[in-house]
Amino acid sequence: MPGARVTLLGGGLPVPPDGPPQVTIGGHDARVAFASSRAIAVLVPEETAGGPQPVRVIGVPGESLMVDVAREVTTGVHQVDSPLCDAAGSLYVTHSGGRDTKAPEPMHRVRPDGTREALGVEIANPTSLALGPDGTVYVSSRFEGTVYRLTADDRAELYAADLGVATGLACAPDGTLFVGDRSGTILRISAGQSGESARHVEPYASIPASVAAFHLCLAPDGCLYVAAPTLASHDVVYRITPEREVQVACGGFGRPQGLACDSSGALYVADALAGTSGLFRVDLQAAAPVPELVIAAPHLVGVTFGPAGEMYLASADAVWRI
């Protein structure tokens, strides 16, 4: 993403005595953060266009390196968790706001052609989003302690209440909804077969409380993965098995937030800690998973996949596609 730090590795790289080497990305001068004969770290210029862009170190012969830069999809949002993409490729984003504040347009939908439309919903502080097996969009409101679902005509219908500080959401293939109460509880909502009267809310698992929010992802292995950033210098991602056993799935994160799984079952984690922010991939099949940085980003809070495999990355105020 623009503004991210990228490191170029090599041998015999130029280190001029009177200043840093000159590096360009997409034809724009890139600020050099570190330089040695074996590595040069640069920041992707903010004005760099999206898509594959050539990287040149002035004075180094040979073909240009290429870096794939994310394309900006929309701005003017306030994301506190991942955006959501439905089966038609439409992207749902939020303008969450703070406690006791309500944005005039709390949610928007961005069509595949880039058209952005406000959804006329009355939801204070929309927080997390989840997609049901029938295409229903669910929205949590952390300060109301509620979950809404969007109707076919884009109205917000109350789905469940009294859910604590309702943040992260994930929906199972059978329609069961998991809600993260950031005070320390994962709740399970069973929709039942006969409408609201059959809906049952019960505690599903307990993990340490978060100072910000819970972020949930249901993986193909049937386990629920949870990020719950704290004030500690290092945080973990939890795994909750179908038997409700709470495990540490992977550590090594600074401030893990939004989660998503790809079709192979790999877990992607948006880490938002300054200095280590980026998107990390975790091989859940490994005996001792180690996070692998796959996308450099200066500020990242969420990630989701589209129906064609495209990836959407969310900072607090913008969404990008790569």
Helices and strands as residue ranges (DSSP letters): E 5-9, E 23-25, E 28-35, E 39-43, E 51-57, E 65-69, E 71-75, E 84-85, E 91-94, E 107-110, E 116-119, E 126-131, E 137-141, E 146-150, E 156-160, E 166-171, E 177-181, E 185-190, G 196-198, E 200-206, E 215-218, E 224-227, E 235-240, E 246-253, E 256-261, E 267-271, E 278-282, E 292-296, E 302-305, E 311-314, E 318-321
